Amino acid sequence: MDSLGDRPAEEITTREINALLTDQAASGVAARTVNKTRQLVCAIYNYACQESTFGLARNPAAVADRRPEPERARLDFYSPRGGRGARPCRRRRRSPRPAAPRE
């Protein structure tokens, strides 16, 4: 975040936040990493905008560009139990238990 310099927070613009994110994306990091940086800057400004803290008038990161992220891969879960090798877990259907005979 050295690109924002040693300046008061209220002087930072959305254009500068976008430039920071573009520079980070150009360094080869994933879109998710760039979006996490945007979320962090946005959270810092949200805190600073509270009246009880610094009372900044606006959050320039709130409207900064988000990067599109690829769809996440599906996770396969395997059961530790099983005969040979790992098998995918499947939800077992529970059959209703017969009622206990009454005496």
N, C-alpha and C positions, 0 to 999 in steps of 0.2 A: 504494500500500500504506500510505498515511497512515492509513487507517481502523483499522489494527492498532495504531497508536500507537507510542510509544517505551517498550515494555515488554519484559521478559525473554521469550524465546521459549517457555519452558516454561509460561508463563501463557496463551498463546494457545489457544483452544478450537476445535473443529471447527465449532461454531455461528458463531464469528466469521469463520472462513475461508469458510463458506457465505454469510454476509452480505456479505463482500467480493466474492465471485463474483456474487451477486445484484445488488449495486450496479453492478458492471461491465456485466452483461447489460442492466440498465435504462438504461444510457447509450447503448445502441443498437449495440454492437459485435456481431460474429458469434459464434455459439456456439463456433466453433473458437478464436476469440481468448480466450474465457472458459476453455476447456479448456486452452489453452496457459498461461494464467496459473496455473491449478490445477497443471499439471505443473511449472511453475517453483517454486512454493511447496513442492510435494511434494519436489522435488529438493533444495531448500535444507534442508528438514527431514531428509531421508534422510542428507545429509552431516552435519548436526548430531547425528543419533542414533548415529553411529559412535562406538565407544568411544575411538578414537584422536583424535577431534576434541573434541566437547563432551559426548558421552555422554548426550544427552537421552533420557528414558524412552519417549517416544512421538512419533508423527508425526500431528498432527491433520489434515493435508491428505490423508492416505492414504485416509480414508473420506469426504472431502468429495464433494458431488454433482457428477457429470459432466453436461454438457449434451448432449442428442442432436444430432448433426450430420447435415445432409442428405447424401444419397449424392453422391459426387463425379461430376462430368461426365466422360464418355468423351473422351479426347484423340484427335484424328485426326492422323495423320502423313502428310506428303506428300513425294514424291520430288523432289529437285532436278533429276533427269534427266527427260527426257520431251519429247515433241513439242510439243503445244499445251497450254499452261497446266499447272497442277499436277495431278497425279493421285495418288490414294491409293496408298501402297506396298502391295504384295502380296508375300507370301513366294513366291519362285519355287521350284518343285519342281525338284530336280536329278535329271536322269535319269542312270542309271548310265552312265559312259563305257565305250565298248567297249574291250576289252583291245587293246593294241598288238600287231600281228602279230609273231610271233617268227621269227627267221631261223635 
